[in-house]
Amino acid sequence: MFSILKRRVVIKQSEQSSEQERIATHIFNTTIEFQQKWSTYLQRKTNRLSNVVKICLLIAFCFISTGYSIYRLKYSFTTSRESVIQVDRFVTKGSTSNSGDLILKPHKQPANDKFFRIQKFLKYIDSLNLTTSGRKLKDSILKDRPGLMDSIRTVEKMFQSQ
């Protein structure tokens, strides 16, 4: 009855196939194998039924699916549009305009925050001079990052010039 489903389709792997092709081939072959097992199982189950029972089941399935489709069509045309899909207005935070374009506002706080972090770092480096272990730590930091203090001073001047 279902001799079409019994054909075995297998993709042979070529030697030059990539990893993705190998995975896709494996998924494909697994799917085909599952379909074949499923069709064999259904074939065994339906072989026990007589032709009259098979025709009655087919007619019952057609009536049920047609009835459900007609019900869904009738329901979609007879109900009011508002109850099917309702769209509500939602409020955005103001970072977008009514047209949906992004509005970029200049922020002063992060720049000030970065400036205060730079000043805090400079105070920390200066406080390391108070103890001998602190001086060793400061020397090791400056040895590992030779241009650090010059960069910090340059960035600090840039913030002060704004």
N, C-alpha and C positions, 0 to 999 in steps of 0.2 A: 504494500500500500504506500509506504513512504520510502520508496527506493531512492529518491533524490537525496534524502537526508543521510543515506548510508555511505555516500561517496566520501572518501577520505582526502582532505585537502591539507597538505603539509608544505610549508615553505622551507626549502633547504637553505642552510646558512652558507654564505660564501665566506671564503677565507679572509676577505678584506672588509667584512662588515664591521661597523663600529659597535660599541657597547649598547647604544640606544637601539640599533637595529636588532641586536641579539635579544634585548629585553622585549621589544615589540613583537618579535617572532615568537618568543616564549609565551607571551600573553595571548597572541593569536592562536597558537597551537593548543593552549590550554582551553581557550574558549570553544574551539572546534571540537575538542575531545569531550568537553562537558555537554555540548549540544548533541553529539552523537550518542552519548550515554543516556541523555534525557529522551531522545527520540526512540532509542531501543526500549527503554522502560515503558514509554507510552504505547509503543507498538505491541509489546507483550500484553499490556493491560487491555487494549482495544481488540486484540485478536480473540479474546474470550467472549466478546459481545457479538450478538447476531446482527445482521445487516439492518433489520427492522429497528432494533434498539439504537443503533448508530444514527439512523435517519431521524428517529424521534428526538434524540439528544441534540442533533444538529438543528432541527426545527425549533426546539425549545430555546437553544442558545440564540438563534436569530431573533425570535420573538422578544426575549428578555433584553438583548442589546438594542434592538430597534425601539422598544418601549421606553427604555431609559434615555435614549437619544432624543426621542420625541418629547419626553418629560422635561429634559434640560432645555430644549429649544423653547418650549411653551413657557417655562419658568423665566427664561431670559427676556422674553418679549412681554410678559404680563406684569412683571414686577416694576416698580418705579425705579427710575435711574438713580435716585439719591440713596436708596438702600443697598444697591449692588456695590458701588464703589464710591466712597466718600473721601474727598480731598480737603484737608484742613490747611489753613495758613499756619506757617511756623515762623518763629522769630529767630533771626540770626544775631550774632553778637555785635554786629556793626563793622566787621572786618570786610564785608562785601557790600556792594551797592545793590539797588533794586534790580539792576540788569545782570547781577551775578559777577561783576568784575571785582577783582581783589583791590581793596583800598589799603595802601601802605602808609602808615603814619610814622613820622620820625619819633623814636623813643630816646629820651634823654637819660632815663634811669640806668639802662645797662652800661652806657658809657661811664656814668658816674660810678657805678658799681665796680667796673674794671679799674678805674682810676684809684678808688679806695683800696682795692686789692693790691695794686702795684705799690701804693704807699705803705700798706701793711707789710708787704714782703720786704720793702727796703728797711722798715723799722726792725723786722725780724733779723735781717742780715746784720744791721748795726748792733743789735742786742747780743749777737754771737761774739762780739769783740770783748765782752765783759769777763768771760771765763776762758781758761786755757783750753778746756774741752770744746767750747764754743768756737774758739779761733781755729782749732783743728778741723772742726766740721765745716766752717766757712771756707777754709783753704781747700778742703777736699771738694766742696761744691764748685768753687771757682776754678779748680784745676780740671774737673770733669767737664765743665761748661765754660770755656775760656771767654766767650763774647757775651755772657749773660748780663753782666752789670752794664755794659755799654748799650745793649739792646733795651734794657729796662729804663735806663736814663733817657734814651731817644724816644721811647714810647711815652714816658712821663712828660717830656717837653712837648710832644705832639698834643697830648691832652691839655696841657696848660696853655697852648697857643690857640685853642678853640674858644 
